[in-house]
Amino acid sequence: MPNARFRAPDFTRPPLAGAPEARFASVPADGVLPPGFFSTSNLPTYVHLGGGQWVLPARPRMDCAILRRQGGVEVIEPRRLQAGDLVAMGEAEDGSEGILVHGEGFLAGAAGAAEFRFMSTEVSRERPVNYEELAGRLLEERVRGGYLLWVAGPALVHSRARHDFEWFIRHGFVQAVLAGNAVAVHDMEAAIYGTTLGMDSAGQPTARGHALHMRAINQVRALGSIEAAVESGLVQGGIMHALVTHGVPYVLAGSIRDDGPLPGVHTDALAAQDAMREYCVRATGAVFVATALHAIAVGNMLPAYHTHYGAPAELMTICVDQTEFVVNKLRDRGTHQAYGVVTNAQDFMTVLRFYAERAGGGAA
């Protein structure tokens, strides 16, 4: 899993040296793009602003527009645009219309322009997983002051991977967590009652256990917030306790099927997307564990690169699920740099922690 160096385009040589400036046109109405607008991908994209100045737009993500701002350009969701805003125009990605999509920057020359060399192998449960190298990348990001985003599903809690995730939080490998209401509910049910969805640690149902998650929600709602539940001593361990006590931010996005929900859960989908996006733009790496919908949603918000260390670098993206379907679905939706680990959450978290600890990851 090499961390390939980025090769920047040479704007001093043809055809880029003679390329025109990017064109911009006004937005005709709030949230409505002009015909012929440029639609972004998750790859490094340069915009020619004149005088040989090619710039990478701020806040990159796929399926958006490029907004001209004073002093530069920014990738923005179309729904955020207002009438009169200036957005980049054109469909060409080769620089001939002043916009260059530079996927080749991460390639060794043997692959096509639309895929990164990093993590480009096929997804298969039969492929061995180099946990030592995965742990090494996490350690590298921690040492360099990177920003690791974790996206988790409730199976992480049910599968007894909860304590391993706590360990990663406590030792500085988690800078933000994006999840749904269920992750927090079942985690705090475990903290309060020792069960998840009424099941004990051995996976056996308990008497009247079906109601315990509702009782946990009710107690947290009575206190007013997850933070208050931790501070009061109601919740004394688990993922949410670790996040609160270590000051790690989190976003809980609600869904149509949520129980409760817990206080602090975003029940407006666009508000949830906006909140999640603020952490996505900081990410230098992302780990998706046992969550199909959240993985695909966050994958669409993440570019395939970041500029945290100066020059563009690959944004490490790891997707863990017990079936190939989720990983392939994520890649099919544009997150082609995702490295798929086909296993269950418990095995992944336990083995990854083992290698991280062996490499000295418990020292921070």
Sequence and secondary structure as in RCSB ss.txt:
>XXXX:A:sequence
MPNARFRAPDFTRPPLAGAPEARFASVPADGVLPPGFFSTSNLPTYVHLGGGQWVLPARPRMDCAILRRQGGVEV
IEPRRLQAGDLVAMGEAEDGSEGILVHGEGFLAGAAGAAEFRFMSTEVSRERPVNYEELAGRLLEERVRGGYLLW
VAGPALVHSRARHDFEWFIRHGFVQAVLAGNAVAVHDMEAAIYGTTLGMDSAGQPTARGHALHMRAINQVRALGS
IEAAVESGLVQGGIMHALVTHGVPYVLAGSIRDDGPLPGVHTDALAAQDAMREYCVRATGAVFVATALHAIAVGN
MLPAYHTHYGAPAELMTICVDQTEFVVNKLRDRGTHQAYGVVTNAQDFMTVLRFYAERAGGGAA
>XXXX:A:secstr
          TTSTTGGG    EEEE SBTTB  TTB    SS EEEE STT EE  BS  SS EEEEETTEEEE
E GGG  TT EEEE S  BSTTSEEE GGGG  SSS TTS STT S   TTS   HHHHHHHHHHHHHTT  EEE
EE THHHHTT HHHHHHHHHTT  SEEEEEHHHHHHHHHHHHHS BTTB TTS B TTGGGHHHHHHHHHHHHTS
HHHHHHTTS  SSHHHHHHHTT  EEEE  TT SS  TT B SHHHHHHHHHHHHTT SEEEEES HHHHHHHHH
HS SEE TTSS EE EEEEEESSHHHHHHHHHTT TT EEEES HHHHHHHHHHHHHHTTGGG 
